Amino acid sequence: MTSLLQQQNIPLFQAMRAVSAALLPVAGEESDRETRILFADALNIKEGALLLNKNEPLPDAAKEKILSMVERRLTGEPLQYILGEWEFMGLPFKVDSRALIPRQDTETLAEAAIALLKKKTGRRVLDMCCGTGCIGISLAVLAGAEVTLADISADALALARENAAWNGINAAFVETDLFSAIKGEYDLIVSNPPYISAKDMETLQKEVRFEPPLALYGGEDGLDLYRRIAADYKAYLAPGGAILLEVGAGEAGDVKALLGEGAYSVKDLCGIDRVVIKNEE
């Protein structure tokens, strides 16, 4: 592949075909899609423009960048970290190894939170275990929420600050171990806490192992943080407020039990119970 891409005047479609074949071992059926994303980024064009320019020679200026990105991807490094940014709820977010990569599953939580905010007069939102800040920032941009972004990781909070500025919103930031440094009450508490069990940590996909363990490991059964959140959250929830928690596959029943009567779950696009919600009177 390297020698092929370094050929003079290699057509774009031929270079993309070679890269897609090279990515097949790590990207599988997503190799074509990842190739389009990488080439569009390297050429600074929209993906749709790749087809229009498929017979044009690959510019020399893009070759080294593409080769570097492919080499990183072949180590198993996630595509999102290589690009340095990713979209969530239609908004741009900087992503790197300081925090968990925003995923489509989590959009289920953001959408449910937006729906609840439309029914409330209060707009105060606490995004606990915020990571990149994608949930809270999305609620600020799309629903006018007044957000506090909280995380135990100073590095994650620094990234969340960058993303808040990038998306043009003001937010409060708290470095805290769950509720230990939180003050005041909130109309919504949202969280995507670490929920991977000890057993599942041993069999993580290669790409996931590039993400910070602090954002992944949820204790022996994956439920440690949910137990702590369930024990403390009511003191920080305003009257009529609600808590929304993203959960791993198969965890919704246990988390509903922890939150108590009235807790219910919302399914993601794959039909998995992905978010547990509890409204408080």
Salt bridges, closest charged atoms under 4 A:
GLU30 OE1 - ARG33 NH1 3.14
GLU34 OE1 - ARG73 NE 2.75
ASP41 OD2 - LYS65 NZ 3.27
GLU47 OE1 - ARG36 NE 3.65
ASP60 OD1 - LYS63 NZ 3.11
GLU77 OE2 - ARG72 NH2 2.67
ASP96 OD2 - ARG98 NH2 2.79
ASP105 OD2 - ARG274 NH2 3.65
GLU162 OE2 - ARG98 NH1 3.18
ASP177 OD1 - ARG228 NH2 3.01
ASP187 OD2 - ARG124 NE 3.00
GLU207 OE2 - ARG73 NH2 3.11
GLU211 OE2 - ARG103 NH2 2.44
ASP221 OD2 - ARG227 NH2 2.43
ASP224 OD1 - ARG227 NH1 3.25
ASP268 OD2 - ARG274 NE 3.02
ASP273 OD1 - LYS267 NZ 3.22
GLU280 OE2 - LYS278 NZ 3.43
